[in-house]
Amino acid sequence: MNNIIFQYLIVNDEVDKRGDIQGRKRSDLYLEMADISTESFEKYAEEIGCKHMYSDERVFTKGHGCSTSTLYECLRVIYDPYFDQFDKVLFADTDIVVNTKENIFEISDAEVYGVLESDIRCETQGGYNAWDYDPKVMKDYIEKFNMHDCPLIPSFGIGNKFESKLTILNTGVVVWTKEARLKARELFDSWEAWCYPKSVNPNNKVHHMSILNDQPFISSQLMKYDFDLESVDQSWNDTPPHYKDPQHWIDTGKCKFLHYTGGEQKAEMVDLYHKGKFPIFNEGW
């Protein structure tokens, strides 16, 4: 198999307008975070025998200015012909540290696979599926999906373990087969129409950024066009700070991909790196 891991981080002037994190300039923290993440994925790629690619420039979203549009750069794995030479592509966020030698490309034969939001369960909090407990959030999702003629399909999860009103894939870790990427290139609706609804129809309601970003868009398209989507174990996209003893989950390998979402957790990721807490960077990994 000829596979590749793709990561990117685009830092622009908008990033620092969101303010410092723990007294650190946000852009500087993000850049250091990305260095750590890409180093871990480079080591992982060498371990499992695949290619690794990192980009810090807009390619697919070139010409777009808003901060939300940078999130759609992940669609480059679908639309950039460069990736057509590969059997599978793993897209991974740059706030993730690898914590396994197991080959993610071998864990499923589905067209697309990753971890569903509703399958994420931790010791200190539940999943991130606000649409299941906040009627206003669900109403917004219904409006947005209906606006684009996308079906609202309940979560299937891993063996239907967790029920949810919506199937939303956490797009921080996604594996695409070549067939799925070519299918998406042909069938996916316009991401610009999803991200900039007013430009298509001035009467459209503009929802919160969390609904306008890549995650609901990709999830809606996978459901609309009936892709073979599989939810894999959450250890492939897990967040150690959500456990009472996070280092135990790291040291034992119970978390395979350590995903430090949110500003404060990104700072924690950098601090843990400097303390030597990630096994992949230790001698003898």
C-alpha positions, 0 to 999 in steps of 0.5 A: 500500500502506498499511503500518506499522512497530511497535516497543515497549519495556517497562521495569519494575522487573525490568529493573534487577534483571539488573544494570548494563551497563558501569557504566550502569543497564540501564533508562537504557541501554535507554531511550536505545537505544529513542530511537535505534532509533525515531528511525531507524525514523521516518526510514525510515518517512518515506523509504518512505512508511509509518506508524511507531508506538512504544509503551512500555506494556503493551497486549496483555500488560497484567496479566502480571507476569513479564519473559518475558511482555513479549516477547509484546507483539509479538503486539499486531500480530496481536490489536489491531484497530488494525492491521487497516487496514494491508496489511503490518506490520513488527515491529522490536525497539528494539535495531535501527538502520536502515541502508538506504533499500530498502523492506522491504515490497517484498522478498517476497510471502510471508504472513510473512517475516524471517530464520531463525536458521539462515540467520545466518552471520558472520565471527566466529561461526556462527548462533544455532541451539544446537539443532543442536550441543547435544543437550540443547537439542534435547531440550528443544525436542522436549519443548516442541514435543511438549507443544503438538502442534507439528511439528518441521520442519527449516529450509528456509532460503534455497534450502536453503543451511543445514540445521537441525533446526528452523525458528526465525524470528528475531522481531526483524524480522518482516513480516506481511501482513494475511491472515497476521495475521487467520489467526494471530488465528484459529488460533494457540494460547494464548501464555499456555499456552506461556509459563506451562505449569504453569498449564495442567498442573502436571505440565508441564516448565518449560523455559529462558526461551529456549524459553518466549519469543515466538520459539519460540512464533511459529515453532511456530505458523507451522509448525503452521498451515502459514503461507507463511513466507519467509526473506529475506537476513540483511542485513535482520536482521544484527549488525555486532559479529559481523564482523571490521570491523563499520564496513565492513559499516555504511558499505557498506550490507551490513547493512540493519538493524543489530541489536545483540542482548545487553546489551554490544552494546546499549551499543555501539549507543549509543556508536556513535550518539554517535560519529556512526557510523550513516549514517542520522543523518548529513547527506545520508543 
